Amino acid sequence: MAVPGTAGLRGNRVAPGRSNAESGATLFPVLAAPPFRARLPVVIQYLPLQLTLPTGFDSWAQVLTDWRVCRAFEASPLPRCFNTEPELAAPFVAAISRAINERQLRHLSPELMLLRQRVVEPTYDRSGGPSYITLRTSMEAAQAHYFTEHHYRAPVFPATLPAEVCDLQTAFFAARQRHAAEVERVERAAARAYWKAHPRHGIADNFFDDAGEDSIPRRMARVDPAWWWRSFFTRLQSKSKRHHAGDGRLLDALPSLRAQATKTTLAAQIARWSETAAADWGWRGGTHYRRLADYADRKAQSTVAWFEQRAPGYLGTPTIRHALDTRLPLFLAEHDPHTRLLAAERDSLSEHWRN
């Protein structure tokens, strides 16, 4: 028995989306359910942390600094003194980079050293309290008594110290060891305050003032002062506003930090290393080490291409590099007005030549 209203649906095939005359309904096709697909999490691909240092470079600090100096040199016109020997641009950039790294990483500030030493003993006294001060006074008195007693008796002191002096010294250094962490914390706080007042990031106007008179930066400033001050140096300052060679030193230290840490403690190892670098060099960091490694790899490729364009073989052939590195200081010395002036003074007769 047919159900009223269903005959038209059975006998007639209505096109999808059109009205059925009997039922008055609009029919639409039913889409099949899509097959199940598992959504995989997005995976960020990082470069390996143990980067391969390009040929011709000693450290990643050198690579990153060379990259900035290359950009400043490329943005400046070629100095007129290099018109006859343009390949000298390669050793010039390398020399400027070495001077920057030397200043930022190896130039110790006597003021900072004194500042850090000045807080050591007061911190021990404050942390150790009256018992530490009493112990130190007793040890010093025992040592002074021992040396005074033996000073006039024998030309050679005994090989061993009295038991009293040894016991006091052992207790004294044990007490200092207990408070060493607090002393280190105060030293780093003093160093941070110093670097905040005397930042090491960037290139200040007096950055190369401590360099020797025969150094490449000082000679170039005298050979072509207009190019140095109005073109290259201002661009070097612009390209290096936030630069510090400590970024490269972190990349140099990453392999050893990974060897000392598991996957969960690598960040803690880097944090401790960064605290020491901040106190010693005034380095602020700020860039994540994985992103820094990614940037360094691309900058290395750009830097290698620049050196190969300016002086082919400079990075990979030791003889070519040695020849250009030797030629540059001689070339600048020949054009240095101070050298010519000193030579003229040596050749002139002294006012006391009759004597």
C-alpha positions in Angstrom: 0.0 0.0 0.0 1.5 3.3 -1.1 1.8 6.1 1.3 0.1 9.3 0.1 2.6 11.8 -1.1 5.5 9.4 -1.7 4.7 8.2 -5.3 6.2 11.3 -6.8 9.3 10.9 -4.8 9.7 7.3 -6.0 8.9 7.8 -9.6 10.5 11.1 -10.4 14.1 11.9 -9.9 14.3 15.6 -9.0 17.5 17.5 -9.7 19.3 18.6 -6.6 18.2 22.0 -5.3 14.9 22.0 -7.3 11.3 22.0 -5.9 9.2 18.7 -5.9 5.7 19.5 -7.2 4.0 16.9 -5.0 5.7 17.4 -1.7 6.6 21.1 -2.1 10.0 20.4 -0.6 13.4 21.4 -1.9 15.8 18.5 -2.1 19.6 18.8 -1.6 22.2 16.1 -1.9 23.6 14.7 1.4 27.4 14.9 1.4 29.3 11.9 2.5 31.3 12.2 5.7 34.9 13.0 5.0 37.5 10.4 5.9 39.1 10.7 9.3 42.4 12.5 9.2 44.6 12.9 12.3 45.8 16.5 12.9 49.5 16.4 13.4 51.1 19.0 15.7 53.1 21.8 14.0 56.8 21.1 14.4 59.3 23.9 14.2 62.5 22.9 12.6 65.7 24.4 14.1 69.2 24.2 12.8 71.5 22.0 14.8 73.1 23.7 17.8 76.6 22.5 17.0 77.1 24.8 14.0 80.0 24.3 11.6 82.4 27.2 11.8 83.3 28.4 8.3 86.8 28.0 7.0 89.1 30.9 7.9 87.4 31.9 11.2 88.5 31.1 14.7 85.3 31.7 16.5 81.7 32.7 16.0 82.4 36.0 17.7 84.7 36.8 14.8 82.0 35.7 12.3 79.3 37.9 13.8 81.6 40.9 14.2 83.0 40.5 10.6 79.4 40.5 9.3 78.7 43.9 10.8 82.0 45.4 9.7 81.4 44.1 6.2 78.0 45.8 6.1 79.4 49.1 7.2 82.2 48.9 4.7 79.8 47.9 1.9 77.6 50.8 2.7 80.5 53.3 2.4 82.4 54.3 -0.8 85.7 52.6 -1.3 88.5 54.7 0.4 90.6 56.5 -2.1 93.8 54.9 -0.8 92.4 51.5 -1.7 91.8 52.4 -5.4 95.1 50.8 -6.4 94.8 47.8 -4.2 91.1 47.1 -3.6 91.8 43.6 -2.2 93.1 45.2 1.0 89.5 45.7 2.0 89.5 42.1 3.3 92.4 42.4 5.8 91.1 45.8 6.8 87.7 44.4 7.7 89.3 41.5 9.6 91.6 43.9 11.5 88.7 46.2 12.5 86.7 43.1 13.7 89.7 41.9 15.8 90.0 45.3 17.4 86.3 45.3 18.3 86.5 41.8 19.8 89.6 42.7 21.7 87.9 45.8 23.2 84.7 44.1 24.1 86.0 40.7 25.4 89.6 41.1 26.5 90.0 44.7 27.5 89.7 44.6 31.3 88.6 47.7 33.1 90.9 48.5 36.1 88.0 50.4 37.6 85.7 47.4 37.4 88.4 45.1 39.0 88.8 47.5 41.9 85.1 47.8 42.3 84.6 44.1 42.5 87.4 43.6 45.0 86.2 46.4 47.1 83.0 44.6 48.0 84.6 41.2 48.8 85.8 41.6 52.4 82.8 43.7 53.6 80.5 41.0 52.3 82.4 38.3 54.1 82.2 40.3 57.3 78.5 40.9 56.9 77.7 37.3 56.0 80.0 35.7 58.6 79.0 38.0 61.4 81.1 38.5 64.6 82.2 34.8 64.7 83.9 35.2 61.3 85.6 38.4 62.3 86.9 36.8 65.5 88.2 33.8 63.7 90.0 36.0 61.1 91.6 38.1 63.9 92.7 35.0 65.7 94.3 33.5 62.6 96.1 36.7 61.7 97.4 37.0 65.2 98.7 33.4 65.3 100.4 33.8 61.9 102.0 37.1 63.0 103.2 35.5 66.2 104.7 32.5 64.3 106.6 34.6 61.8 107.8 37.0 64.4 109.1 34.2 66.6 111.0 32.5 63.8 112.3 35.6 62.0 115.5 35.9 64.1 116.0 32.3 65.0 116.6 30.5 61.7 117.3 31.6 58.2 114.9 28.9 56.9 111.4 28.5 58.2 110.2 25.0 59.3 108.5 22.9 56.6 105.3 22.6 58.6 103.3 25.2 60.5 102.2 24.8 64.1 99.0 22.9 64.6 97.3 26.0 66.0 98.0 28.0 62.9 96.9 25.1 60.6 93.6 24.6 62.5 92.8 28.3 62.4 93.6 28.5 58.7 91.4 25.5 57.9 88.5 26.9 59.9 88.9 30.4 58.3 88.9 29.1 54.7 86.0 26.8 55.4 84.0 29.8 56.7 84.8 31.7 53.5 83.7 28.8 51.4 80.3 28.8 53.1 79.8 32.4 52.1 81.4 32.3 48.7 78.0 32.2 46.9 76.8 35.4 48.6 80.1 37.1 47.8 79.8 36.1 44.1 76.3 37.5 44.0 77.3 40.8 45.4 80.3 41.0 43.0 78.0 40.4 40.1 75.6 43.1 41.3 78.4 45.6 41.5 79.5 44.6 38.0 76.0 45.0 36.6 75.8 48.5 38.2 79.1 49.4 36.6 78.2 48.1 33.1 74.9 50.0 33.3 76.8 53.2 33.7 79.5 52.2 31.2 77.8 50.1 28.5 80.0 47.9 26.3 77.3 47.4 23.5 77.8 49.4 20.4 80.7 51.6 19.2 81.2 54.9 21.0 83.1 57.8 19.5 86.1 57.0 21.7 86.0 53.2 21.1 89.4 53.0 19.4 91.2 55.6 21.6 93.0 53.0 23.6 94.4 51.3 20.4 98.1 51.7 19.6 99.3 54.5 17.3 100.4 51.9 14.7 97.1 50.0 14.9 94.9 49.7 11.8 92.0 51.8 13.1 94.3 54.7 14.2 96.3 54.6 11.0 93.3 54.5 8.8 91.8 57.5 10.6 94.9 59.5 9.8 95.4 58.3 6.2 91.8 59.1 5.1 90.1 61.0 8.0 87.1 62.2 5.8 86.2 58.6 4.8 86.8 57.2 8.3 84.8 59.7 10.3 82.1 60.9 7.8 81.4 57.6 6.1 82.7 54.3 7.5 82.8 55.0 11.3 79.3 56.5 11.4 77.9 53.5 9.5 79.8 51.1 11.7 78.2 52.8 14.7 74.8 52.5 13.1 75.2 48.8 12.2 76.6 48.0 15.7 74.2 49.7 18.0 73.2 46.5 19.9 76.2 44.4 18.9 78.4 42.7 21.5 80.9 39.9 20.7 79.5 38.0 23.6 76.8 36.7 21.3 79.4 34.8 19.3 81.1 33.6 22.5 77.8 32.0 23.5 77.7 30.0 20.3 81.3 29.0 20.8 80.4 27.7 24.3 77.2 25.9 23.3 78.8 22.5 22.5 80.5 22.3 25.9 77.3 23.6 27.7 75.3 20.8 26.0 77.9 18.2 27.0 77.6 19.4 30.7 73.8 19.4 30.7 70.8 17.2 29.9 67.9 18.3 27.7 66.1 19.7 30.7 69.0 21.7 32.2 70.6 23.2 29.1 68.7 26.5 29.7 69.9 26.6 33.3 73.5 26.1 32.1 73.2 28.9 29.6 71.6 31.1 32.2 74.6 30.6 34.5 77.0 31.2 31.7 75.2 34.4 30.7 75.4 35.7 34.3 79.2 35.3 34.2 79.5 36.9 30.8 77.3 39.8 31.8 79.6 40.5 34.8 82.9 40.1 32.9 82.1 41.7 29.6 78.9 43.8 30.2 77.0 41.5 27.8 73.2 41.7 28.0 72.2 38.9 25.7 68.5 38.9 25.0 68.3 36.7 21.9 67.3 33.0 22.4 70.3 30.7 21.7 68.4 28.8 19.0 67.4 31.9 17.1 71.0 33.2 17.6 72.3 30.0 16.0 69.9 30.4 13.1 71.0 34.0 12.5 74.6 33.1 12.8 74.5 30.5 10.1 72.9 32.9 7.6 75.3 35.7 8.5 78.3 33.3 8.1 77.2 32.5 4.5 76.9 36.2 3.7 80.3 37.0 5.3 82.1 34.3 3.4 80.6 35.4 0.1 81.8 39.0 0.8 85.4 38.0 1.5 85.4 35.8 -1.6 84.2 38.7 -3.7 86.7 41.2 -2.3 89.8 39.0 -2.1 89.3 35.5 -3.5 91.2 32.9 -1.4 91.6 35.1 1.6 89.7 32.7 3.9 90.8 29.4 2.5 94.4 29.9 1.4 96.9 30.7 4.2 99.5 32.1 1.9 97.1 34.6 0.4 95.8 35.7 3.8 99.3 36.1 5.2 100.4 38.2 2.2 97.4 40.5 2.5 97.6 40.8 6.3 101.3 41.7 6.0 100.7 44.1 3.1 98.0 46.2 4.9 100.0 47.7 7.8 102.9 48.4 5.4 100.6 50.0 2.9 99.0 52.3 5.6 102.4 53.1 7.1 103.5 54.4 3.6 100.5 56.7 3.5 100.4 57.7 7.1 101.2 61.5 7.5 102.6 60.8 11.0 105.2 58.4 9.5 106.2 61.0 6.9 106.5 63.7 9.6 108.7 61.5 11.8 110.9 60.6 8.9 111.3 64.2 8.0 112.2 65.1 11.6 114.8 62.3 11.7 116.5 63.5 8.5 116.6 67.2 9.6 119.6 68.5 11.4 119.3 69.1 15.1 119.7 72.5 16.6 122.5 71.0 18.7 124.3 69.4 15.8 127.5 71.4 16.5 127.8 69.8 19.9 
